[in-house]
Amino acid sequence: MNMASEPMLAGFALRGRNPDVLTCIANLSNDEVFTPPELANRMLDTLAAAWASDHGGASLWANPHVRFLDPCTKSGVFLREITSRLTLGLQEHIPNLRDRVAHILQKQVFGIGITQLTAMLARRSTYCSKHANGPHSIAQFADEAGNIWFERTEHEWDRGRCIYCGASQQAFDRGEALETHAYAFIHTDDIKARMAELFGDDMQFDVIIGNPPYQLSDGGFGASALPIYNKFVEQAKMLEPRFLTMVIPSRWFGGGKGLSSFRATMLGDNRIRQLVDYENAQDVFPNVDLAGGICYFLWNRDLRGPCEVTNIAGNLEQAVATRELNEFPTFVRHSGAVPIIRKVLAHDERRMSEQVSSRKPFGLPTNARPELKGDLTLRWEKGEGPYPREKIEVGHELIDQWKVITSYVGYDHAGNPGNDGRRRVLSKIDILAPGTVCTETYLVIGSYRERRQAENLVMYMKTRFFRFLMAQFMYSHHLTKSAYGFVPIISMDDEWTDERLAQRYGLTHAELEFISSKIRPYNREEMA
């Protein structure tokens, strides 16, 4: 076919031209992040390689029967790139270009828009027209949606929360003029019946791919939000595709509000065959601040085994290792950290998480302030002053000891490393004398009868070893007691250095070099 005579189909012959509008488009919000074409294509390459491995080397893009679904399409980049690849791959099977494109778009490529705007954008990217039945559409449909569905969906409220996504009624029950952000894919009790309703009773998707919305405001204080990307992953698995691949925040590895069950399920699911982790999300989404990094995974319904984990940091490092995801209670993102943690845990010592205080070690909130008089001293964020002992309801056993404190908020912004790929982890570390208490700005890391023991704990905390073990839990800038879960409790009658700790735990020179590549010196003068 002469492409010059087919202007409606010309888009498929113009791949590679710059600029690509989908590399320039702005995100709707940090919750609904548009996928860069480069990342979409890397995910598709991973998918295609896995398909070929499972099908004797056959090309995924030469198969006219494979069905693809993006259940949370925004820019339409996945649908567009899949269509482009199929258009090339099916040339021999369907030689006529117009017939080939019609077959792909009518029989193989499907999407669900997350808003009315993104549905139109996805149709424009995929069909070259925001209306699938419009005169400029490259494949004609009977209605304007085509195979990229969107209809306004409402939340189901119960006691101020949506029963499906947990959204706050106060925040999202806001009338017809605004989007509900009630995503159809996760607002159903029977996802298979819902897909049959949208796309037909015989619909079975071979591949589900997407970049779901990450969170919704939960009506809490400030920017408090509830993750929802996990719900998209769980619904997609229930459809039993051959392959599932999604890009989601990496925070599920070891944190995230309400993600404990999801984390346990994911780490125990040996159908996750590949996991690609970007420690700093801005390496993928330059204009989006996502705490803890970003990742994508490939789930294979029919193949079980260990997972191939790829670590990427600033395009300077790309480490690949095959391992079990659930070796530890949290997922250890860096494969190079695994043998170090194994050596530490082999000593079977108690963990610092057992002795570190919970938030509000003395029951005092962040906004507690010194009073005019009192027999104690209160440390708060910007100073200290008198406070009455009788107002302290918890933590009495700590009051008259030497205490080591550090901020509940870590040093590293949003849980991300610096430009050099290294972290400092802890911010200010200080010692509180007997008779001094603090607000919830701080955690009490340890308490002792003698000042010398507290000073030794400070020295221990400043070692790279200590902060490296903490960093394995660092998926936001908040450091709760769980972040100390790999750090061993050792005698504070001794002074500890990285050299002594390396000898104690049998760390090799290469392992020490790895720790140094991830953790900055603590002292400010050494950090330039």
C-alpha positions as CSV (number, residue, x, y, z in Angstrom):
1,M,0.0,0.0,0.0
2,N,1.2,3.5,-0.8
3,M,1.5,5.3,2.5
4,A,1.2,8.7,0.8
5,S,-2.3,7.7,-0.3
6,E,-3.2,6.7,3.2
7,P,-3.0,9.9,5.3
8,M,-5.1,8.5,8.1
9,L,-2.6,5.7,8.7
10,A,0.5,7.9,8.3
11,G,1.1,8.0,12.0
12,F,2.3,4.4,12.0
13,A,5.0,5.3,9.4
14,L,6.3,8.3,11.3
15,R,7.6,6.6,14.5
16,G,10.8,8.0,15.7
17,R,10.0,11.6,14.7
18,N,10.7,14.3,17.3
19,P,9.3,15.7,19.4
20,D,6.9,13.0,20.5
21,V,4.0,14.8,22.2
22,L,3.7,12.1,24.8
23,T,7.2,12.8,26.1
24,C,6.2,16.5,26.7
25,I,2.7,16.2,28.1
26,A,2.2,17.3,31.7
27,N,0.8,15.0,34.4
28,L,-2.7,15.6,35.7
29,S,-1.3,15.3,39.2
30,N,1.3,13.3,41.2
31,D,-1.4,10.7,41.7
32,E,-2.0,10.2,38.0
33,V,1.4,10.1,36.4
34,F,1.7,9.8,32.6
35,T,4.1,7.1,31.4
36,P,7.1,8.3,29.2
37,P,7.2,6.4,25.9
38,E,10.8,5.3,26.8
39,L,9.5,3.4,29.9
40,A,6.5,2.1,28.1
41,N,8.7,0.6,25.4
42,R,11.1,-0.9,27.9
43,M,8.2,-2.7,29.6
44,L,7.0,-3.9,26.2
45,D,10.5,-5.2,25.4
46,T,10.5,-7.1,28.7
47,L,7.0,-8.5,27.9
48,A,8.0,-9.5,24.3
49,A,11.1,-11.3,25.5
50,A,9.1,-13.3,28.1
51,W,6.5,-14.2,25.5
52,A,9.1,-15.5,23.1
53,S,10.8,-17.5,25.9
54,D,7.4,-19.2,26.6
55,H,6.5,-19.7,23.0
56,G,9.6,-21.2,21.4
57,G,10.9,-17.9,20.2
58,A,7.7,-16.7,18.5
59,S,7.1,-13.0,18.3
60,L,4.3,-11.6,20.4
61,W,3.8,-8.9,17.7
62,A,3.2,-11.4,15.0
63,N,0.2,-13.0,16.8
64,P,-3.2,-11.8,15.5
65,H,-5.1,-13.4,18.4
66,V,-3.4,-11.8,21.5
67,R,-5.6,-9.3,23.3
68,F,-4.2,-6.4,25.3
69,L,-5.8,-4.3,28.0
70,D,-4.7,-1.1,29.7
71,P,-7.3,-0.8,32.5
72,C,-6.1,2.6,33.6
73,T,-5.1,4.4,30.4
74,K,-4.2,8.1,30.5
75,S,-2.1,9.3,27.6
76,G,-2.7,6.1,25.6
77,V,1.0,5.5,25.3
78,F,0.8,1.7,25.9
79,L,-2.0,1.3,23.5
80,R,-0.3,3.4,20.9
81,E,3.0,1.5,21.2
82,I,1.3,-1.9,21.1
83,T,-0.6,-0.9,18.0
84,S,2.6,0.3,16.3
85,R,4.4,-2.9,17.1
86,L,1.5,-5.1,15.9
87,T,1.2,-3.1,12.7
88,L,4.8,-4.1,11.8
89,G,4.6,-7.6,13.2
90,L,1.4,-8.6,11.4
91,Q,2.5,-7.5,7.9
92,E,2.8,-11.1,6.6
93,H,-0.4,-12.3,8.3
94,I,-2.5,-9.3,7.1
95,P,-0.7,-7.6,4.2
96,N,-3.2,-4.8,3.6
97,L,-2.3,-2.0,6.0
98,R,-5.9,-0.7,6.4
99,D,-7.2,-4.1,7.1
100,R,-4.3,-4.8,9.5
101,V,-4.8,-1.7,11.5
102,A,-8.6,-2.2,11.7
103,H,-8.1,-5.8,12.9
104,I,-5.6,-4.6,15.6
105,L,-7.8,-1.8,16.9
106,Q,-11.1,-3.7,16.7
107,K,-9.9,-7.1,17.9
108,Q,-6.7,-6.8,19.9
109,V,-6.2,-3.5,21.7
110,F,-8.5,-2.4,24.6
111,G,-8.4,0.3,27.2
112,I,-10.4,1.8,30.1
113,G,-10.0,5.6,30.6
114,I,-9.5,6.9,34.1
115,T,-11.2,10.2,33.4
116,Q,-13.2,11.6,30.5
117,L,-10.2,13.7,29.5
118,T,-7.7,10.9,29.5
119,A,-10.1,8.6,27.6
120,M,-10.3,11.2,24.8
121,L,-6.5,11.7,24.9
122,A,-5.9,7.9,24.7
123,R,-8.3,7.6,21.7
124,R,-6.5,10.5,20.1
125,S,-3.1,8.7,20.6
126,T,-4.4,5.3,19.4
127,Y,-7.1,6.1,16.8
128,C,-5.8,9.5,15.8
129,S,-9.2,10.9,16.7
130,K,-10.8,11.5,20.1
131,H,-13.9,10.0,18.6
132,A,-13.5,6.4,17.4
133,N,-16.3,6.8,14.9
134,G,-15.2,10.2,13.7
135,P,-14.0,10.9,10.1
136,H,-10.3,11.0,11.1
137,S,-10.3,7.7,13.1
138,I,-8.0,5.1,11.5
139,A,-10.4,2.3,12.4
140,Q,-14.1,2.8,12.3
141,F,-16.3,1.9,15.2
142,A,-20.1,2.1,15.7
143,D,-19.7,4.5,18.7
144,E,-17.3,7.2,19.7
145,A,-15.6,5.2,22.5
146,G,-14.4,2.3,20.3
147,N,-12.5,-0.1,22.5
148,I,-11.3,2.6,24.9
149,W,-14.2,2.8,27.3
150,F,-15.1,5.5,29.8
151,E,-18.2,6.3,31.6
152,R,-18.6,8.3,34.8
153,T,-18.5,5.9,37.8
154,E,-19.7,6.8,41.3
155,H,-18.2,5.9,44.6
156,E,-20.2,3.6,47.0
157,W,-20.2,5.4,50.3
158,D,-20.4,3.8,53.7
159,R,-19.7,5.7,56.8
160,G,-17.8,8.4,54.9
161,R,-15.6,6.0,52.9
162,C,-15.9,4.3,49.5
163,I,-16.3,0.6,50.0
164,Y,-14.1,-0.1,47.0
165,C,-11.2,2.3,47.1
166,G,-11.4,3.9,50.5
167,A,-11.8,7.4,49.2
168,S,-13.0,10.1,51.6
169,Q,-16.6,11.1,51.0
170,Q,-15.8,14.6,52.2
171,A,-13.1,15.0,49.6
172,F,-14.7,13.2,46.6
173,D,-18.5,13.5,46.9
174,R,-18.4,16.8,45.0
175,G,-21.1,17.0,42.4
176,E,-21.5,16.4,38.6
177,A,-19.1,19.2,37.6
178,L,-15.9,17.5,38.7
179,E,-14.4,14.0,38.1
180,T,-15.2,11.5,40.7
181,H,-11.9,9.6,40.4
182,A,-14.0,6.4,41.0
183,Y,-12.0,4.2,38.7
184,A,-14.2,1.6,37.1
185,F,-11.7,-1.2,37.1
186,I,-11.5,-1.3,40.9
187,H,-15.2,-0.3,41.7
188,T,-16.7,-3.7,41.3
189,D,-17.1,-6.9,43.3
190,D,-16.8,-9.1,40.2
191,I,-14.2,-7.9,37.7
192,K,-14.8,-10.7,35.2
193,A,-18.5,-9.9,35.0
194,R,-17.5,-6.2,34.6
195,M,-15.2,-6.9,31.7
196,A,-17.9,-9.0,30.0
197,E,-20.3,-6.1,30.4
198,L,-17.8,-3.7,28.8
199,F,-16.2,-5.7,26.1
200,G,-18.3,-8.9,25.6
201,D,-18.9,-12.2,27.3
202,D,-16.0,-14.0,25.5
203,M,-13.4,-11.5,26.4
204,Q,-10.2,-13.0,27.9
205,F,-7.1,-10.7,27.9
206,D,-3.7,-12.3,27.3
207,V,-1.8,-9.2,28.4
208,I,-2.8,-6.5,31.0
209,I,-0.4,-3.6,31.1
210,G,-0.6,-0.1,32.7
211,N,0.4,2.6,35.0
212,P,-2.5,2.9,37.5
213,P,-3.3,5.9,39.6
214,Y,-1.2,5.8,42.8
215,Q,-3.2,7.3,45.6
216,L,-6.3,9.2,46.7
217,S,-6.7,11.7,49.5
218,D,-8.1,9.8,52.5
219,G,-9.4,12.9,54.3
220,G,-6.6,12.9,56.9
221,F,-4.3,15.7,58.0
222,G,-2.4,17.7,55.3
223,A,-1.4,15.6,52.3
224,S,-2.5,12.3,53.9
225,A,-3.3,9.8,51.1
226,L,-4.3,6.2,50.7
227,P,-2.5,4.0,48.1
228,I,-4.8,2.5,45.4
229,Y,-2.4,1.1,42.9
230,N,-2.4,-2.1,44.8
231,K,-6.1,-2.5,44.0
232,F,-5.4,-2.4,40.3
233,V,-2.8,-5.1,40.6
234,E,-5.1,-7.3,42.6
235,Q,-8.0,-6.9,40.2
236,A,-5.8,-7.5,37.2
237,K,-4.6,-10.8,38.7
238,M,-8.2,-11.9,39.2
239,L,-8.7,-11.7,35.4
240,E,-6.0,-14.3,35.0
241,P,-4.1,-12.9,32.0
242,R,-1.1,-14.8,30.7
243,F,1.1,-11.8,31.5
244,L,0.6,-8.7,33.8
245,T,3.0,-5.8,33.8
246,M,2.4,-2.5,35.7
247,V,4.5,0.4,36.8
248,I,3.9,1.3,40.4
249,P,5.6,3.1,43.3
250,S,8.4,1.0,45.0
251,R,7.1,2.0,48.4
252,W,5.2,-1.3,48.7
253,F,8.6,-3.0,49.2
254,G,8.7,-2.0,52.8
255,G,6.2,0.7,53.7
256,G,3.0,2.4,52.6
257,K,-0.3,3.0,54.4
258,G,-2.4,-0.2,54.5
259,L,0.0,-2.2,52.2
260,S,1.1,-4.9,54.6
261,S,-1.2,-7.5,53.1
262,F,-0.4,-6.5,49.6
263,R,3.3,-6.6,50.3
264,A,3.1,-10.1,51.8
265,T,1.1,-11.3,48.8
266,M,3.4,-9.8,46.3
267,L,6.6,-11.0,48.0
268,G,5.1,-14.5,48.2
269,D,3.9,-14.6,44.6
270,N,6.5,-16.6,42.7
271,R,4.8,-15.8,39.4
272,I,6.5,-12.3,39.5
273,R,9.4,-13.3,37.3
274,Q,11.0,-9.9,36.7
275,L,11.2,-6.7,38.8
276,V,12.9,-3.6,37.6
277,D,13.4,-1.0,40.3
278,Y,14.4,2.7,39.9
279,E,15.7,3.9,43.3
280,N,15.0,7.5,42.4
281,A,11.6,8.0,40.7
282,Q,12.9,11.1,39.0
283,D,15.2,9.0,36.8
284,V,11.9,7.9,35.1
285,F,9.5,10.8,35.9
286,P,11.7,13.9,36.0
287,N,9.0,16.3,37.2
288,V,7.3,14.0,39.7
289,D,8.3,13.7,43.4
290,L,7.5,10.1,44.4
291,A,8.9,8.9,47.7
292,G,10.9,5.7,47.6
293,G,11.3,5.2,43.9
294,I,9.4,3.5,41.1
295,C,9.3,0.0,39.7
296,Y,7.6,-2.2,37.2
297,F,7.1,-6.0,37.4
298,L,6.3,-8.8,35.0
299,W,3.9,-11.5,36.3
300,N,3.6,-14.7,34.4
301,R,0.5,-16.8,35.1
302,D,1.9,-20.1,33.9
303,L,5.5,-19.9,35.2
304,R,6.8,-20.0,38.7
305,G,10.2,-19.5,40.2
306,P,12.6,-16.9,41.6
307,C,12.5,-13.4,40.3
308,E,15.1,-11.6,38.2
309,V,15.7,-8.3,40.0
310,T,17.2,-5.3,38.2
311,N,18.5,-2.3,40.2
312,I,18.8,1.0,38.4
313,A,20.2,4.2,40.0
314,G,20.8,7.3,38.0
315,N,21.7,5.4,34.8
316,L,25.1,4.8,36.5
317,E,24.3,1.3,37.8
318,Q,22.4,-1.7,36.5
319,A,22.7,-4.8,38.7
320,V,20.8,-7.9,37.9
321,A,20.3,-10.9,40.3
322,T,17.9,-13.8,40.5
323,R,16.5,-14.3,44.0
324,E,13.4,-15.0,46.1
325,L,11.4,-11.9,46.9
326,N,10.3,-13.0,50.3
327,E,13.7,-13.9,51.9
328,F,13.2,-11.0,54.4
329,P,10.0,-9.4,55.9
330,T,10.7,-6.3,53.7
331,F,11.9,-6.5,50.1
332,V,15.6,-5.7,50.0
333,R,15.8,-3.6,46.8
334,H,19.6,-3.8,46.3
335,S,20.8,-7.3,45.5
336,G,24.3,-6.3,46.7
337,A,22.8,-5.7,50.2
338,V,21.5,-9.3,50.5
339,P,24.7,-11.1,51.4
340,I,25.5,-8.4,54.0
341,I,22.2,-8.7,55.7
342,R,22.5,-12.5,55.7
343,K,25.8,-12.2,57.6
344,V,24.3,-9.8,60.1
345,L,21.2,-11.9,60.7
346,A,23.3,-15.1,61.0
347,H,24.5,-13.8,64.4
348,D,20.9,-14.1,65.7
349,E,21.1,-11.0,67.8
350,R,18.2,-8.9,69.0
351,R,17.2,-6.0,66.7
352,M,17.2,-2.3,67.4
353,S,13.5,-2.2,66.4
354,E,12.8,-3.9,69.8
355,Q,14.2,-1.0,71.8
356,V,13.5,2.1,69.6
357,S,10.5,4.0,70.9
358,S,7.3,4.3,69.0
359,R,6.1,7.8,68.0
360,K,5.4,10.1,70.9
361,P,7.8,8.4,73.3
362,F,6.5,10.5,76.1
363,G,3.0,10.9,74.7
364,L,3.6,14.5,73.7
365,P,2.5,15.6,70.2
366,T,4.6,17.7,67.8
367,N,2.9,20.9,68.9
368,A,3.6,20.5,72.6
369,R,5.6,23.4,74.0
370,P,7.5,24.2,77.2
371,E,5.5,25.8,80.0
372,L,6.2,28.6,82.5
373,K,7.6,26.1,85.1
374,G,8.2,22.4,85.6
375,D,10.8,20.1,87.0
376,L,11.6,18.5,83.6
377,T,13.0,19.9,80.4
378,L,11.1,19.6,77.2
379,R,13.0,19.3,73.9
380,W,10.9,20.3,70.9
381,E,11.8,21.1,67.3
382,K,13.2,24.6,67.9
383,G,14.5,24.5,71.4
384,E,13.7,23.5,75.0
385,G,12.2,24.7,78.2
386,P,10.5,23.6,81.5
387,Y,7.8,21.0,81.6
388,P,5.9,19.5,84.6
389,R,6.6,15.8,85.3
390,E,2.9,15.2,86.3
391,K,1.8,15.8,82.7
392,I,3.9,12.9,81.4
393,E,1.7,9.8,81.0
394,V,4.0,7.4,79.2
395,G,7.7,6.7,79.0
396,H,8.3,7.2,82.7
397,E,11.1,4.6,82.6
398,L,13.1,6.7,80.2
399,I,12.8,10.1,81.9
400,D,15.7,9.8,84.3
401,Q,18.1,8.0,82.0
402,W,20.6,9.3,79.4
403,K,18.7,9.1,76.1
404,V,19.8,9.2,72.4
405,I,17.2,10.8,70.1
406,T,17.0,11.4,66.4
407,S,14.3,13.0,64.2
408,Y,11.4,10.9,63.1
409,V,12.0,12.5,59.7
410,G,15.1,11.2,57.9
411,Y,17.8,13.4,56.3
412,D,17.1,12.3,52.7
413,H,14.4,14.2,50.9
414,A,11.3,12.1,50.2
415,G,13.3,8.9,50.9
416,N,15.4,9.4,47.7
417,P,19.2,9.3,47.5
418,G,21.3,12.2,46.4
419,N,22.6,12.8,42.9
420,D,25.6,10.6,43.7
421,G,23.2,7.7,44.7
422,R,24.2,7.9,48.3
423,R,22.2,8.6,51.5
424,R,22.9,10.1,54.8
425,V,19.7,8.5,56.3
426,L,19.7,10.1,59.7
427,S,19.3,13.8,60.4
428,K,20.3,15.3,63.8
429,I,21.4,12.8,66.5
430,D,21.5,14.2,70.1
431,I,21.7,13.1,73.7
432,L,19.1,14.1,76.3
433,A,20.2,14.3,79.9
434,P,18.2,12.7,82.7
435,G,15.1,14.8,83.4
436,T,14.7,15.7,79.7
437,V,11.8,14.6,77.6
438,C,10.8,15.3,73.9
439,T,7.9,15.7,71.6
440,E,7.0,13.2,68.8
441,T,9.4,15.1,66.5
442,Y,11.9,12.6,67.9
443,L,12.3,8.9,68.5
444,V,14.3,7.6,71.5
445,I,16.8,5.1,70.1
446,G,18.2,4.0,73.3
447,S,18.4,4.9,77.1
448,Y,21.2,4.2,79.5
449,R,22.3,4.8,83.1
450,E,25.7,6.3,81.9
451,R,26.4,9.1,79.5
452,R,29.3,7.1,78.1
453,Q,26.9,4.4,76.8
454,A,24.7,7.0,75.1
455,E,27.8,8.5,73.5
456,N,28.8,5.0,72.2
457,L,25.3,4.6,70.7
458,V,25.7,7.9,68.9
459,M,29.0,6.7,67.5
460,Y,27.3,3.4,66.4
461,M,24.5,5.3,64.7
462,K,26.9,7.4,62.7
463,T,28.6,4.4,61.2
464,R,27.9,3.6,57.6
465,F,27.1,0.1,58.7
466,F,24.2,1.2,61.0
467,R,22.7,3.6,58.5
468,F,23.1,1.2,55.6
469,L,21.0,-1.4,57.4
470,M,18.4,1.3,58.1
471,A,18.4,2.4,54.5
472,Q,17.0,-1.0,53.4
473,F,13.6,0.2,54.9
474,M,13.8,3.7,53.5
475,Y,10.9,4.3,51.1
476,S,9.9,7.7,52.5
477,H,11.5,10.4,54.6
478,H,9.7,9.0,57.7
479,L,11.8,6.6,59.8
480,T,9.6,4.6,62.2
481,K,11.0,2.0,64.6
482,S,10.5,-0.6,61.9
483,A,13.4,1.0,60.0
484,Y,15.7,-0.4,62.6
485,G,14.6,-4.0,61.9
486,F,18.0,-5.2,60.5
487,V,20.3,-3.3,63.0
488,P,21.6,-5.5,65.7
489,I,21.6,-4.6,69.4
490,I,25.2,-4.8,70.6
491,S,27.0,-3.8,73.8
492,M,27.2,0.0,74.3
493,D,30.0,-0.5,76.8
494,D,32.3,-0.6,73.7
495,E,33.1,2.0,71.0
496,W,32.0,0.9,67.6
497,T,33.5,1.9,64.2
498,D,32.9,0.6,60.7
499,E,36.2,-1.2,60.9
500,R,35.3,-3.1,64.1
501,L,31.8,-3.9,62.8
502,A,33.3,-5.2,59.5
503,Q,35.4,-7.6,61.6
504,R,32.5,-8.6,63.8
505,Y,30.3,-9.6,60.9
506,G,32.9,-10.8,58.5
507,L,32.3,-8.2,55.8
508,T,34.5,-8.4,52.7
509,H,36.3,-5.4,51.1
510,A,33.8,-5.6,48.2
511,E,30.9,-5.4,50.7
512,L,32.4,-2.5,52.4
513,E,32.8,-0.7,49.1
514,F,29.2,-1.4,48.3
515,I,28.1,0.1,51.6
516,S,30.3,3.2,50.9
517,S,28.7,3.5,47.5
518,K,25.2,3.8,49.1
519,I,25.9,5.7,52.4
520,R,27.6,9.1,52.9
521,P,29.8,9.9,55.8
522,Y,27.7,11.3,58.6
523,N,29.9,14.3,59.6
524,R,29.0,17.4,57.8
525,E,32.5,18.4,57.0
526,E,33.0,15.1,55.1
527,M,29.9,15.5,53.0
528,A,31.2,18.2,50.6
